[in-house]
Amino acid sequence: MSEKKSVVLEREYVIPLRKVYFLQRTKRAPRAIRLIRKFVKRHVKAERVIITNKVNEYIWSRSIEKPPRRIKVKVVKTEDNVAKVYLVGE
């Protein structure tokens, strides 16, 4: 059924999320998620970006108003042009 896709690229990034703090408080965490997706698309040239639950939970850990200022992630890109974002240490 589902074959194991081979890994094309594997990198670690520290993504700065300081731009998120220029928004109103009630939109910061969703914007941080969009910013991570945009950053990964730009850096690994992927068509699709999948963000794992651990990354999402880390962004939302201090509620919608106070996401972290930066996040360290591991990005794995497969041959079918899909990038998956993991929290470092996951």
PDB file of N, CA, C and O in Angstrom:
ATOM      1  N   MET A   1       0.826  -1.200   0.000  1.00  0.00           N
ATOM      2  CA  MET A   1       0.000   0.000   0.000  1.00  0.00           C
ATOM      3  C   MET A   1       0.869   1.263   0.000  1.00  0.00           C
ATOM      4  O   MET A   1       1.140   1.831  -1.058  1.00  0.00           O
ATOM      5  N   SER A   2       1.309   1.703   1.198  1.00  0.00           N
ATOM      6  CA  SER A   2       2.115   2.924   1.247  1.00  0.00           C
ATOM      7  C   SER A   2       3.589   2.553   1.357  1.00  0.00           C
ATOM      8  O   SER A   2       4.019   1.927   2.326  1.00  0.00           O
ATOM      9  N   GLU A   3       4.339   2.945   0.362  1.00  0.00           N
ATOM     10  CA  GLU A   3       5.759   2.648   0.341  1.00  0.00           C
ATOM     11  C   GLU A   3       6.513   3.688   1.153  1.00  0.00           C
ATOM     12  O   GLU A   3       6.067   4.830   1.271  1.00  0.00           O
ATOM     13  N   LYS A   4       7.632   3.307   1.704  1.00  0.00           N
ATOM     14  CA  LYS A   4       8.482   4.220   2.454  1.00  0.00           C
ATOM     15  C   LYS A   4       9.212   5.120   1.458  1.00  0.00           C
ATOM     16  O   LYS A   4       9.971   4.627   0.623  1.00  0.00           O
ATOM     17  N   LYS A   5       8.991   6.428   1.536  1.00  0.00           N
ATOM     18  CA  LYS A   5       9.633   7.369   0.628  1.00  0.00           C
ATOM     19  C   LYS A   5      11.070   7.611   1.082  1.00  0.00           C
ATOM     20  O   LYS A   5      11.340   7.699   2.280  1.00  0.00           O
ATOM     21  N   SER A   6      11.979   7.718   0.137  1.00  0.00           N
ATOM     22  CA  SER A   6      13.369   7.949   0.512  1.00  0.00           C
ATOM     23  C   SER A   6      13.601   9.428   0.846  1.00  0.00           C
ATOM     24  O   SER A   6      13.001  10.322   0.250  1.00  0.00           O
ATOM     25  N   VAL A   7      14.473   9.647   1.800  1.00  0.00           N
ATOM     26  CA  VAL A   7      14.784  10.993   2.271  1.00  0.00           C
ATOM     27  C   VAL A   7      15.760  11.640   1.307  1.00  0.00           C
ATOM     28  O   VAL A   7      16.797  11.067   0.973  1.00  0.00           O
ATOM     29  N   VAL A   8      15.413  12.851   0.859  1.00  0.00           N
ATOM     30  CA  VAL A   8      16.253  13.594  -0.059  1.00  0.00           C
ATOM     31  C   VAL A   8      17.116  14.591   0.706  1.00  0.00           C
ATOM     32  O   VAL A   8      18.277  14.815   0.363  1.00  0.00           O
ATOM     33  N   LEU A   9      16.531  15.190   1.752  1.00  0.00           N
ATOM     34  CA  LEU A   9      17.196  16.266   2.472  1.00  0.00           C
ATOM     35  C   LEU A   9      16.792  16.235   3.933  1.00  0.00           C
ATOM     36  O   LEU A   9      15.628  15.994   4.254  1.00  0.00           O
ATOM     37  N   GLU A  10      17.742  16.477   4.818  1.00  0.00           N
ATOM     38  CA  GLU A  10      17.447  16.517   6.253  1.00  0.00           C
ATOM     39  C   GLU A  10      18.296  17.623   6.876  1.00  0.00           C
ATOM     40  O   GLU A  10      19.525  17.566   6.845  1.00  0.00           O
ATOM     41  N   ARG A  11      17.629  18.627   7.441  1.00  0.00           N
ATOM     42  CA  ARG A  11      18.341  19.774   8.010  1.00  0.00           C
ATOM     43  C   ARG A  11      17.701  20.239   9.305  1.00  0.00           C
ATOM     44  O   ARG A  11      16.537  19.952   9.583  1.00  0.00           O
ATOM     45  N   GLU A  12      18.490  20.967  10.096  1.00  0.00           N
ATOM     46  CA  GLU A  12      17.975  21.598  11.316  1.00  0.00           C
ATOM     47  C   GLU A  12      18.009  23.100  11.131  1.00  0.00           C
ATOM     48  O   GLU A  12      18.969  23.648  10.590  1.00  0.00           O
ATOM     49  N   TYR A  13      16.956  23.762  11.582  1.00  0.00           N
ATOM     50  CA  TYR A  13      16.849  25.213  11.484  1.00  0.00           C
ATOM     51  C   TYR A  13      16.408  25.786  12.820  1.00  0.00           C
ATOM     52  O   TYR A  13      15.698  25.134  13.586  1.00  0.00           O
ATOM     53  N   VAL A  14      16.839  27.020  13.090  1.00  0.00           N
ATOM     54  CA  VAL A  14      16.266  27.808  14.174  1.00  0.00           C
ATOM     55  C   VAL A  14      15.441  28.879  13.480  1.00  0.00           C
ATOM     56  O   VAL A  14      15.985  29.771  12.829  1.00  0.00           O
ATOM     57  N   ILE A  15      14.127  28.785  13.621  1.00  0.00           N
ATOM     58  CA  ILE A  15      13.228  29.703  12.920  1.00  0.00           C
ATOM     59  C   ILE A  15      12.877  30.863  13.845  1.00  0.00           C
ATOM     60  O   ILE A  15      12.297  30.640  14.908  1.00  0.00           O
ATOM     61  N   PRO A  16      13.215  32.096  13.468  1.00  0.00           N
ATOM     62  CA  PRO A  16      12.856  33.250  14.297  1.00  0.00           C
ATOM     63  C   PRO A  16      11.373  33.582  14.108  1.00  0.00           C
ATOM     64  O   PRO A  16      10.885  33.665  12.981  1.00  0.00           O
ATOM     65  N   LEU A  17      10.677  33.768  15.207  1.00  0.00           N
ATOM     66  CA  LEU A  17       9.245  34.072  15.143  1.00  0.00           C
ATOM     67  C   LEU A  17       8.956  35.474  15.683  1.00  0.00           C
ATOM     68  O   LEU A  17       7.832  35.761  16.094  1.00  0.00           O
ATOM     69  N   ARG A  18       9.960  36.342  15.683  1.00  0.00           N
ATOM     70  CA  ARG A  18       9.762  37.668  16.277  1.00  0.00           C
ATOM     71  C   ARG A  18       8.746  38.513  15.527  1.00  0.00           C
ATOM     72  O   ARG A  18       8.110  39.382  16.123  1.00  0.00           O
ATOM     73  N   LYS A  19       8.582  38.274  14.224  1.00  0.00           N
ATOM     74  CA  LYS A  19       7.614  39.043  13.433  1.00  0.00           C
ATOM     75  C   LYS A  19       6.186  38.861  13.951  1.00  0.00           C
ATOM     76  O   LYS A  19       5.337  39.739  13.797  1.00  0.00           O
ATOM     77  N   VAL A  20       5.943  37.714  14.560  1.00  0.00           N
ATOM     78  CA  VAL A  20       4.611  37.388  15.071  1.00  0.00           C
ATOM     79  C   VAL A  20       4.176  38.386  16.140  1.00  0.00           C
ATOM     80  O   VAL A  20       2.984  38.657  16.285  1.00  0.00           O
ATOM     81  N   TYR A  21       5.126  38.931  16.885  1.00  0.00           N
ATOM     82  CA  TYR A  21       4.805  39.830  17.994  1.00  0.00           C
ATOM     83  C   TYR A  21       4.386  41.222  17.545  1.00  0.00           C
ATOM     84  O   TYR A  21       4.004  42.038  18.384  1.00  0.00           O
ATOM     85  N   PHE A  22       4.444  41.523  16.251  1.00  0.00           N
ATOM     86  CA  PHE A  22       3.950  42.808  15.758  1.00  0.00           C
ATOM     87  C   PHE A  22       2.445  42.773  15.511  1.00  0.00           C
ATOM     88  O   PHE A  22       1.826  43.808  15.260  1.00  0.00           O
ATOM     89  N   LEU A  23       1.867  41.591  15.583  1.00  0.00           N
ATOM     90  CA  LEU A  23       0.419  41.431  15.379  1.00  0.00           C
ATOM     91  C   LEU A  23      -0.338  41.645  16.682  1.00  0.00           C
ATOM     92  O   LEU A  23       0.253  41.705  17.760  1.00  0.00           O
ATOM     93  N   GLN A  24      -1.658  41.758  16.559  1.00  0.00           N
ATOM     94  CA  GLN A  24      -2.457  41.788  17.779  1.00  0.00           C
ATOM     95  C   GLN A  24      -2.367  40.446  18.479  1.00  0.00           C
ATOM     96  O   GLN A  24      -2.155  39.413  17.845  1.00  0.00           O
ATOM     97  N   ARG A  25      -2.528  40.473  19.781  1.00  0.00           N
ATOM     98  CA  ARG A  25      -2.285  39.287  20.611  1.00  0.00           C
ATOM     99  C   ARG A  25      -3.068  38.055  20.218  1.00  0.00           C
ATOM    100  O   ARG A  25      -2.549  36.941  20.282  1.00  0.00           O
ATOM    101  N   THR A  26      -4.305  38.239  19.813  1.00  0.00           N
ATOM    102  CA  THR A  26      -5.185  37.089  19.574  1.00  0.00           C
ATOM    103  C   THR A  26      -4.939  36.379  18.254  1.00  0.00           C
ATOM    104  O   THR A  26      -5.677  35.454  17.914  1.00  0.00           O
ATOM    105  N   LYS A  27      -3.923  36.784  17.500  1.00  0.00           N
ATOM    106  CA  LYS A  27      -3.643  36.121  16.226  1.00  0.00           C
ATOM    107  C   LYS A  27      -2.219  35.598  16.134  1.00  0.00           C
ATOM    108  O   LYS A  27      -1.787  35.194  15.055  1.00  0.00           O
ATOM    109  N   ARG A  28      -1.489  35.595  17.223  1.00  0.00           N
ATOM    110  CA  ARG A  28      -0.061  35.296  17.170  1.00  0.00           C
ATOM    111  C   ARG A  28       0.269  33.824  16.912  1.00  0.00           C
ATOM    112  O   ARG A  28       1.094  33.535  16.045  1.00  0.00           O
ATOM    113  N   ALA A  29      -0.335  32.903  17.624  1.00  0.00           N
ATOM    114  CA  ALA A  29      -0.001  31.478  17.451  1.00  0.00           C
ATOM    115  C   ALA A  29      -0.377  30.966  16.054  1.00  0.00           C
ATOM    116  O   ALA A  29       0.436  30.279  15.435  1.00  0.00           O
ATOM    117  N   PRO A  30      -1.566  31.269  15.535  1.00  0.00           N
ATOM    118  CA  PRO A  30      -1.865  30.812  14.172  1.00  0.00           C
ATOM    119  C   PRO A  30      -0.910  31.414  13.146  1.00  0.00           C
ATOM    120  O   PRO A  30      -0.537  30.752  12.178  1.00  0.00           O
ATOM    121  N   ARG A  31      -0.522  32.647  13.354  1.00  0.00           N
ATOM    122  CA  ARG A  31       0.417  33.297  12.442  1.00  0.00           C
ATOM    123  C   ARG A  31       1.796  32.633  12.527  1.00  0.00           C
ATOM    124  O   ARG A  31       2.487  32.508  11.516  1.00  0.00           O
ATOM    125  N   ALA A  32       2.193  32.209  13.724  1.00  0.00           N
ATOM    126  CA  ALA A  32       3.479  31.533  13.897  1.00  0.00           C
ATOM    127  C   ALA A  32       3.510  30.226  13.099  1.00  0.00           C
ATOM    128  O   ALA A  32       4.528  29.889  12.494  1.00  0.00           O
ATOM    129  N   ILE A  33       2.411  29.504  13.101  1.00  0.00           N
ATOM    130  CA  ILE A  33       2.321  28.258  12.332  1.00  0.00           C
ATOM    131  C   ILE A  33       2.466  28.552  10.841  1.00  0.00           C
ATOM    132  O   ILE A  33       3.191  27.851  10.136  1.00  0.00           O
ATOM    133  N   ARG A  34       1.781  29.582  10.364  1.00  0.00           N
ATOM    134  CA  ARG A  34       1.886  29.960   8.950  1.00  0.00           C
ATOM    135  C   ARG A  34       3.302  30.404   8.595  1.00  0.00           C
ATOM    136  O   ARG A  34       3.795  30.116   7.505  1.00  0.00           O
ATOM    137  N   LEU A  35       3.953  31.107   9.526  1.00  0.00           N
ATOM    138  CA  LEU A  35       5.315  31.576   9.298  1.00  0.00           C
ATOM    139  C   LEU A  35       6.292  30.403   9.196  1.00  0.00           C
ATOM    140  O   LEU A  35       7.199  30.426   8.365  1.00  0.00           O
ATOM    141  N   ILE A  36       6.114  29.381  10.032  1.00  0.00           N
ATOM    142  CA  ILE A  36       6.955  28.177   9.972  1.00  0.00           C
ATOM    143  C   ILE A  36       6.781  27.489   8.619  1.00  0.00           C
ATOM    144  O   ILE A  36       7.757  27.080   7.990  1.00  0.00           O
ATOM    145  N   ARG A  37       5.531  27.367   8.180  1.00  0.00           N
ATOM    146  CA  ARG A  37       5.234  26.724   6.896  1.00  0.00           C
ATOM    147  C   ARG A  37       5.908  27.489   5.738  1.00  0.00           C
ATOM    148  O   ARG A  37       6.499  26.884   4.843  1.00  0.00           O
ATOM    149  N   LYS A  38       5.807  28.812   5.776  1.00  0.00           N
ATOM    150  CA  LYS A  38       6.396  29.656   4.733  1.00  0.00           C
ATOM    151  C   LYS A  38       7.928  29.546   4.736  1.00  0.00           C
ATOM    152  O   LYS A  38       8.544  29.457   3.674  1.00  0.00           O
ATOM    153  N   PHE A  39       8.538  29.552   5.923  1.00  0.00           N
ATOM    154  CA  PHE A  39       9.985  29.449   6.073  1.00  0.00           C
ATOM    155  C   PHE A  39      10.491  28.136   5.483  1.00  0.00           C
ATOM    156  O   PHE A  39      11.474  28.120   4.742  1.00  0.00           O
ATOM    157  N   VAL A  40       9.818  27.042   5.812  1.00  0.00           N
ATOM    158  CA  VAL A  40      10.248  25.716   5.339  1.00  0.00           C
ATOM    159  C   VAL A  40      10.087  25.613   3.826  1.00  0.00           C
ATOM    160  O   VAL A  40      10.967  25.084   3.147  1.00  0.00           O
ATOM    161  N   LYS A  41       8.979  26.110   3.293  1.00  0.00           N
ATOM    162  CA  LYS A  41       8.780  26.088   1.838  1.00  0.00           C
ATOM    163  C   LYS A  41       9.903  26.831   1.130  1.00  0.00           C
ATOM    164  O   LYS A  41      10.414  26.363   0.113  1.00  0.00           O
ATOM    165  N   ARG A  42      10.287  27.983   1.661  1.00  0.00           N
ATOM    166  CA  ARG A  42      11.318  28.801   1.033  1.00  0.00           C
ATOM    167  C   ARG A  42      12.694  28.134   1.105  1.00  0.00           C
ATOM    168  O   ARG A  42      13.466  28.207   0.149  1.00  0.00           O
ATOM    169  N   HIS A  43      13.005  27.484   2.229  1.00  0.00           N
ATOM    170  CA  HIS A  43      14.340  26.954   2.414  1.00  0.00           C
ATOM    171  C   HIS A  43      14.579  25.575   1.812  1.00  0.00           C
ATOM    172  O   HIS A  43      15.702  25.278   1.404  1.00  0.00           O
ATOM    173  N   VAL A  44      13.569  24.733   1.746  1.00  0.00           N
ATOM    174  CA  VAL A  44      13.790  23.390   1.190  1.00  0.00           C
ATOM    175  C   VAL A  44      13.076  23.172  -0.137  1.00  0.00           C
ATOM    176  O   VAL A  44      13.118  22.072  -0.688  1.00  0.00           O
ATOM    177  N   LYS A  45      12.423  24.202  -0.654  1.00  0.00           N
ATOM    178  CA  LYS A  45      11.749  24.148  -1.964  1.00  0.00           C
ATOM    179  C   LYS A  45      10.746  22.997  -2.046  1.00  0.00           C
ATOM    180  O   LYS A  45      10.730  22.242  -3.018  1.00  0.00           O
ATOM    181  N   ALA A  46       9.915  22.875  -1.017  1.00  0.00           N
ATOM    182  CA  ALA A  46       8.922  21.804  -0.970  1.00  0.00           C
ATOM    183  C   ALA A  46       7.564  22.320  -1.431  1.00  0.00           C
ATOM    184  O   ALA A  46       7.238  23.493  -1.250  1.00  0.00           O
ATOM    185  N   GLU A  47       6.779  21.427  -2.029  1.00  0.00           N
ATOM    186  CA  GLU A  47       5.424  21.791  -2.441  1.00  0.00           C
ATOM    187  C   GLU A  47       4.472  21.761  -1.249  1.00  0.00           C
ATOM    188  O   GLU A  47       3.603  22.622  -1.105  1.00  0.00           O
ATOM    189  N   ARG A  48       4.655  20.745  -0.395  1.00  0.00           N
ATOM    190  CA  ARG A  48       3.779  20.563   0.766  1.00  0.00           C
ATOM    191  C   ARG A  48       4.606  20.510   2.024  1.00  0.00           C
ATOM    192  O   ARG A  48       5.692  19.930   2.042  1.00  0.00           O
ATOM    193  N   VAL A  49       4.085  21.125   3.094  1.00  0.00           N
ATOM    194  CA  VAL A  49       4.772  21.117   4.381  1.00  0.00           C
ATOM    195  C   VAL A  49       3.829  20.522   5.416  1.00  0.00           C
ATOM    196  O   VAL A  49       2.698  20.981   5.570  1.00  0.00           O
ATOM    197  N   ILE A  50       4.298  19.496   6.128  1.00  0.00           N
ATOM    198  CA  ILE A  50       3.512  18.869   7.186  1.00  0.00           C
ATOM    199  C   ILE A  50       4.181  19.205   8.516  1.00  0.00           C
ATOM    200  O   ILE A  50       5.358  18.910   8.726  1.00  0.00           O
ATOM    201  N   ILE A  51       3.418  19.823   9.404  1.00  0.00           N
ATOM    202  CA  ILE A  51       3.927  20.197  10.724  1.00  0.00           C
ATOM    203  C   ILE A  51       3.417  19.170  11.733  1.00  0.00           C
ATOM    204  O   ILE A  51       2.213  18.933  11.823  1.00  0.00           O
ATOM    205  N   THR A  52       4.335  18.558  12.494  1.00  0.00           N
ATOM    206  CA  THR A  52       3.937  17.520  13.448  1.00  0.00           C
ATOM    207  C   THR A  52       3.201  18.117  14.649  1.00  0.00           C
ATOM    208  O   THR A  52       3.258  19.321  14.899  1.00  0.00           O
ATOM    209  N   ASN A  53       2.517  17.252  15.376  1.00  0.00           N
ATOM    210  CA  ASN A  53       1.764  17.689  16.548  1.00  0.00           C
ATOM    211  C   ASN A  53       2.650  18.286  17.633  1.00  0.00           C
ATOM    212  O   ASN A  53       2.246  19.225  18.318  1.00  0.00           O
ATOM    213  N   LYS A  54       3.862  17.744  17.792  1.00  0.00           N
ATOM    214  CA  LYS A  54       4.779  18.251  18.824  1.00  0.00           C
ATOM    215  C   LYS A  54       5.137  19.717  18.562  1.00  0.00           C
ATOM    216  O   LYS A  54       5.189  20.521  19.493  1.00  0.00           O
ATOM    217  N   VAL A  55       5.382  20.058  17.300  1.00  0.00           N
ATOM    218  CA  VAL A  55       5.698  21.446  16.942  1.00  0.00           C
ATOM    219  C   VAL A  55       4.485  22.330  17.228  1.00  0.00           C
ATOM    220  O   VAL A  55       4.614  23.409  17.806  1.00  0.00           O
ATOM    221  N   ASN A  56       3.322  21.867  16.822  1.00  0.00           N
ATOM    222  CA  ASN A  56       2.090  22.621  17.047  1.00  0.00           C
ATOM    223  C   ASN A  56       1.841  22.830  18.538  1.00  0.00           C
ATOM    224  O   ASN A  56       1.497  23.934  18.959  1.00  0.00           O
ATOM    225  N   GLU A  57       2.010  21.790  19.331  1.00  0.00           N
ATOM    226  CA  GLU A  57       1.804  21.898  20.779  1.00  0.00           C
ATOM    227  C   GLU A  57       2.808  22.844  21.421  1.00  0.00           C
ATOM    228  O   GLU A  57       2.474  23.566  22.360  1.00  0.00           O
ATOM    229  N   TYR A  58       4.042  22.842  20.914  1.00  0.00           N
ATOM    230  CA  TYR A  58       5.062  23.751  21.447  1.00  0.00           C
ATOM    231  C   TYR A  58       4.701  25.212  21.158  1.00  0.00           C
ATOM    232  O   TYR A  58       4.863  26.072  22.024  1.00  0.00           O
ATOM    233  N   ILE A  59       4.218  25.491  19.960  1.00  0.00           N
ATOM    234  CA  ILE A  59       3.805  26.863  19.609  1.00  0.00           C
ATOM    235  C   ILE A  59       2.641  27.305  20.490  1.00  0.00           C
ATOM    236  O   ILE A  59       2.612  28.440  20.964  1.00  0.00           O
ATOM    237  N   TRP A  60       1.690  26.414  20.707  1.00  0.00           N
ATOM    238  CA  TRP A  60       0.486  26.757  21.465  1.00  0.00           C
ATOM    239  C   TRP A  60       0.661  26.568  22.974  1.00  0.00           C
ATOM    240  O   TRP A  60      -0.283  26.819  23.723  1.00  0.00           O
ATOM    241  N   SER A  61       1.831  26.138  23.446  1.00  0.00           N
ATOM    242  CA  SER A  61       2.022  25.808  24.860  1.00  0.00           C
ATOM    243  C   SER A  61       1.776  26.977  25.811  1.00  0.00           C
ATOM    244  O   SER A  61       1.350  26.769  26.947  1.00  0.00           O
ATOM    245  N   ARG A  62       2.036  28.193  25.362  1.00  0.00           N
ATOM    246  CA  ARG A  62       1.798  29.361  26.225  1.00  0.00           C
ATOM    247  C   ARG A  62       0.594  30.160  25.742  1.00  0.00           C
ATOM    248  O   ARG A  62       0.524  31.369  25.960  1.00  0.00           O
ATOM    249  N   SER A  63      -0.329  29.509  25.106  1.00  0.00           N
ATOM    250  CA  SER A  63      -1.589  30.045  24.603  1.00  0.00           C
ATOM    251  C   SER A  63      -1.405  30.824  23.304  1.00  0.00           C
ATOM    252  O   SER A  63      -0.305  30.905  22.758  1.00  0.00           O
ATOM    253  N   ILE A  64      -2.499  31.389  22.827  1.00  0.00           N
ATOM    254  CA  ILE A  64      -2.528  32.077  21.532  1.00  0.00           C
ATOM    255  C   ILE A  64      -1.741  33.387  21.567  1.00  0.00           C
ATOM    256  O   ILE A  64      -1.247  33.847  20.537  1.00  0.00           O
ATOM    257  N   GLU A  65      -1.628  33.978  22.739  1.00  0.00           N
ATOM    258  CA  GLU A  65      -1.051  35.327  22.845  1.00  0.00           C
ATOM    259  C   GLU A  65       0.464  35.365  22.946  1.00  0.00           C
ATOM    260  O   GLU A  65       1.076  36.369  22.578  1.00  0.00           O
ATOM    261  N   LYS A  66       1.094  34.283  23.443  1.00  0.00           N
ATOM    262  CA  LYS A  66       2.544  34.337  23.685  1.00  0.00           C
ATOM    263  C   LYS A  66       3.283  33.129  23.128  1.00  0.00           C
ATOM    264  O   LYS A  66       3.799  32.320  23.899  1.00  0.00           O
ATOM    265  N   PRO A  67       3.346  32.989  21.803  1.00  0.00           N
ATOM    266  CA  PRO A  67       4.148  31.888  21.247  1.00  0.00           C
ATOM    267  C   PRO A  67       5.630  32.138  21.501  1.00  0.00           C
ATOM    268  O   PRO A  67       6.016  33.264  21.815  1.00  0.00           O
ATOM    269  N   PRO A  68       6.462  31.116  21.371  1.00  0.00           N
ATOM    270  CA  PRO A  68       7.907  31.315  21.594  1.00  0.00           C
ATOM    271  C   PRO A  68       8.503  32.284  20.573  1.00  0.00           C
ATOM    272  O   PRO A  68       7.969  32.454  19.477  1.00  0.00           O
ATOM    273  N   ARG A  69       9.608  32.912  20.945  1.00  0.00           N
ATOM    274  CA  ARG A  69      10.277  33.883  20.057  1.00  0.00           C
ATOM    275  C   ARG A  69      11.037  33.189  18.936  1.00  0.00           C
ATOM    276  O   ARG A  69      11.232  33.773  17.870  1.00  0.00           O
ATOM    277  N   ARG A  70      11.470  31.950  19.162  1.00  0.00           N
ATOM    278  CA  ARG A  70      12.163  31.170  18.133  1.00  0.00           C
ATOM    279  C   ARG A  70      11.898  29.695  18.412  1.00  0.00           C
ATOM    280  O   ARG A  70      11.524  29.312  19.521  1.00  0.00           O
ATOM    281  N   ILE A  71      12.098  28.887  17.392  1.00  0.00           N
ATOM    282  CA  ILE A  71      11.867  27.448  17.542  1.00  0.00           C
ATOM    283  C   ILE A  71      12.932  26.695  16.752  1.00  0.00           C
ATOM    284  O   ILE A  71      13.255  27.062  15.623  1.00  0.00           O
ATOM    285  N   LYS A  72      13.471  25.640  17.353  1.00  0.00           N
ATOM    286  CA  LYS A  72      14.472  24.811  16.685  1.00  0.00           C
ATOM    287  C   LYS A  72      13.775  23.571  16.149  1.00  0.00           C
ATOM    288  O   LYS A  72      13.174  22.805  16.902  1.00  0.00           O
ATOM    289  N   VAL A  73      13.865  23.384  14.826  1.00  0.00           N
ATOM    290  CA  VAL A  73      13.165  22.283  14.175  1.00  0.00           C
ATOM    291  C   VAL A  73      14.100  21.479  13.286  1.00  0.00           C
ATOM    292  O   VAL A  73      15.158  21.949  12.870  1.00  0.00           O
ATOM    293  N   LYS A  74      13.674  20.245  13.006  1.00  0.00           N
ATOM    294  CA  LYS A  74      14.359  19.387  12.040  1.00  0.00           C
ATOM    295  C   LYS A  74      13.406  19.196  10.869  1.00  0.00           C
ATOM    296  O   LYS A  74      12.250  18.820  11.064  1.00  0.00           O
ATOM    297  N   VAL A  75      13.882  19.451   9.655  1.00  0.00           N
ATOM    298  CA  VAL A  75      13.059  19.330   8.459  1.00  0.00           C
ATOM    299  C   VAL A  75      13.571  18.159   7.635  1.00  0.00           C
ATOM    300  O   VAL A  75      14.761  18.066   7.331  1.00  0.00           O
ATOM    301  N   VAL A  76      12.651  17.267   7.278  1.00  0.00           N
ATOM    302  CA  VAL A  76      12.988  16.107   6.456  1.00  0.00           C
ATOM    303  C   VAL A  76      12.166  16.193   5.176  1.00  0.00           C
ATOM    304  O   VAL A  76      10.935  16.209   5.213  1.00  0.00           O
ATOM    305  N   LYS A  77      12.862  16.247   4.045  1.00  0.00           N
ATOM    306  CA  LYS A  77      12.182  16.320   2.750  1.00  0.00           C
ATOM    307  C   LYS A  77      12.315  14.978   2.052  1.00  0.00           C
ATOM    308  O   LYS A  77      13.406  14.412   1.985  1.00  0.00           O
ATOM    309  N   THR A  78      11.203  14.469   1.531  1.00  0.00           N
ATOM    310  CA  THR A  78      11.209  13.178   0.836  1.00  0.00           C
ATOM    311  C   THR A  78      11.196  13.387  -0.668  1.00  0.00           C
ATOM    312  O   THR A  78      11.048  14.509  -1.153  1.00  0.00           O
ATOM    313  N   GLU A  79      11.352  12.291  -1.397  1.00  0.00           N
ATOM    314  CA  GLU A  79      11.446  12.377  -2.854  1.00  0.00           C
ATOM    315  C   GLU A  79      10.158  12.843  -3.529  1.00  0.00           C
ATOM    316  O   GLU A  79      10.197  13.311  -4.667  1.00  0.00           O
ATOM    317  N   ASP A  80       9.016  12.723  -2.845  1.00  0.00           N
ATOM    318  CA  ASP A  80       7.754  13.198  -3.431  1.00  0.00           C
ATOM    319  C   ASP A  80       7.484  14.672  -3.117  1.00  0.00           C
ATOM    320  O   ASP A  80       6.346  15.132  -3.213  1.00  0.00           O
ATOM    321  N   ASN A  81       8.541  15.414  -2.740  1.00  0.00           N
ATOM    322  CA  ASN A  81       8.509  16.866  -2.533  1.00  0.00           C
ATOM    323  C   ASN A  81       7.626  17.287  -1.361  1.00  0.00           C
ATOM    324  O   ASN A  81       6.969  18.327  -1.414  1.00  0.00           O
ATOM    325  N   VAL A  82       7.611  16.483  -0.311  1.00  0.00           N
ATOM    326  CA  VAL A  82       6.880  16.798   0.913  1.00  0.00           C
ATOM    327  C   VAL A  82       7.894  16.978   2.038  1.00  0.00           C
ATOM    328  O   VAL A  82       8.759  16.128   2.249  1.00  0.00           O
ATOM    329  N   ALA A  83       7.776  18.096   2.760  1.00  0.00           N
ATOM    330  CA  ALA A  83       8.674  18.360   3.884  1.00  0.00           C
ATOM    331  C   ALA A  83       7.913  18.161   5.180  1.00  0.00           C
ATOM    332  O   ALA A  83       6.796  18.657   5.331  1.00  0.00           O
ATOM    333  N   LYS A  84       8.509  17.442   6.112  1.00  0.00           N
ATOM    334  CA  LYS A  84       7.886  17.202   7.401  1.00  0.00           C
ATOM    335  C   LYS A  84       8.728  17.913   8.477  1.00  0.00           C
ATOM    336  O   LYS A  84       9.951  17.776   8.505  1.00  0.00           O
ATOM    337  N   VAL A  85       8.068  18.663   9.349  1.00  0.00           N
ATOM    338  CA  VAL A  85       8.746  19.486  10.352  1.00  0.00           C
ATOM    339  C   VAL A  85       8.602  18.839  11.709  1.00  0.00           C
ATOM    340  O   VAL A  85       7.488  18.631  12.191  1.00  0.00           O
ATOM    341  N   TYR A  86       9.752  18.510  12.342  1.00  0.00           N
ATOM    342  CA  TYR A  86       9.796  17.900  13.669  1.00  0.00           C
ATOM    343  C   TYR A  86      10.450  18.869  14.641  1.00  0.00           C
ATOM    344  O   TYR A  86      11.289  19.681  14.251  1.00  0.00           O
ATOM    345  N   LEU A  87      10.066  18.782  15.898  1.00  0.00           N
ATOM    346  CA  LEU A  87      10.747  19.516  16.946  1.00  0.00           C
ATOM    347  C   LEU A  87      12.086  18.813  17.212  1.00  0.00           C
ATOM    348  O   LEU A  87      12.132  17.583  17.243  1.00  0.00           O
ATOM    349  N   VAL A  88      13.160  19.561  17.402  1.00  0.00           N
ATOM    350  CA  VAL A  88      14.460  18.954  17.665  1.00  0.00           C
ATOM    351  C   VAL A  88      14.385  18.238  19.005  1.00  0.00           C
ATOM    352  O   VAL A  88      13.901  18.792  19.992  1.00  0.00           O
ATOM    353  N   GLY A  89      14.865  17.013  19.029  1.00  0.00           N
ATOM    354  CA  GLY A  89      14.783  16.201  20.229  1.00  0.00           C
ATOM    355  C   GLY A  89      13.576  15.291  20.239  1.00  0.00           C
ATOM    356  O   GLY A  89      13.363  14.563  21.209  1.00  0.00           O
ATOM    357  N   GLU A  90      12.779  15.314  19.180  1.00  0.00           N
ATOM    358  CA  GLU A  90      11.587  14.470  19.078  1.00  0.00           C
ATOM    359  C   GLU A  90      11.947  13.112  18.522  1.00  0.00           C
ATOM    360  O   GLU A  90      11.074  12.259  18.362  1.00  0.00           O
TER     361      GLU A  90
END
